[in-house]
Amino acid sequence: MTKSDRILTVGAAQLGPIGLNESRPQVVDRLLSLLDKAHDR
């Protein structure tokens, strides 16, 4: 396999605005949920 034959898959998510009333765990959970949905695609 040459370097040009490699397949690279990248996952990314954009949360949008983070409310002042949202805790860090809530934001991380939302991000992980988006990444899980992307993985299922």
LOLODREN-124416 format. One record per residue (C-alpha): x, y, z; residue number from 1. Coordinates in steps of 0.2 Angstrom, whole numbers. Layout:
REM LOLODREN-124416
+-------+-------+-------+-----+
!     X !     Y !     Z !  nr !
+-------+-------+-------+-----+
!     X !     Y !     Z ! NUM !
...
+-------+-------+-------+-----+
***
This chain:
REM LOLODREN-124416
+-------+-------+-------+-----+
!     X !     Y !     Z !  nr !
+-------+-------+-------+-----+
!     0 !     0 !     0 !   1 !
!     7 !    17 !    -5 !   2 !
!     4 !    33 !     4 !   3 !
!    -9 !    38 !    -9 !   4 !
!   -19 !    22 !    -5 !   5 !
!   -22 !    26 !    13 !   6 !
!   -40 !    31 !    18 !   7 !
!   -42 !    43 !    32 !   8 !
!   -59 !    46 !    41 !   9 !
!   -61 !    61 !    52 !  10 !
!   -75 !    65 !    64 !  11 !
!   -80 !    82 !    69 !  12 !
!   -94 !    91 !    78 !  13 !
!   -99 !   109 !    81 !  14 !
!  -109 !   112 !    96 !  15 !
!  -115 !   130 !    93 !  16 !
!  -117 !   141 !   107 !  17 !
!  -114 !   135 !   125 !  18 !
!  -127 !   143 !   137 !  19 !
!  -121 !   151 !   153 !  20 !
!  -132 !   139 !   163 !  21 !
!  -125 !   124 !   155 !  22 !
!  -112 !   114 !   165 !  23 !
!   -96 !   106 !   158 !  24 !
!  -103 !    89 !   159 !  25 !
!  -119 !    94 !   150 !  26 !
!  -108 !   101 !   136 !  27 !
!   -97 !    86 !   135 !  28 !
!  -112 !    75 !   134 !  29 !
!  -119 !    85 !   120 !  30 !
!  -103 !    84 !   111 !  31 !
!  -101 !    65 !   113 !  32 !
!  -119 !    63 !   107 !  33 !
!  -115 !    72 !    91 !  34 !
!   -99 !    62 !    88 !  35 !
!  -109 !    46 !    91 !  36 !
!  -122 !    51 !    78 !  37 !
!  -108 !    55 !    66 !  38 !
!  -100 !    38 !    69 !  39 !
!  -116 !    29 !    65 !  40 !
!  -117 !    37 !    48 !  41 !
+-------+-------+-------+-----+
***
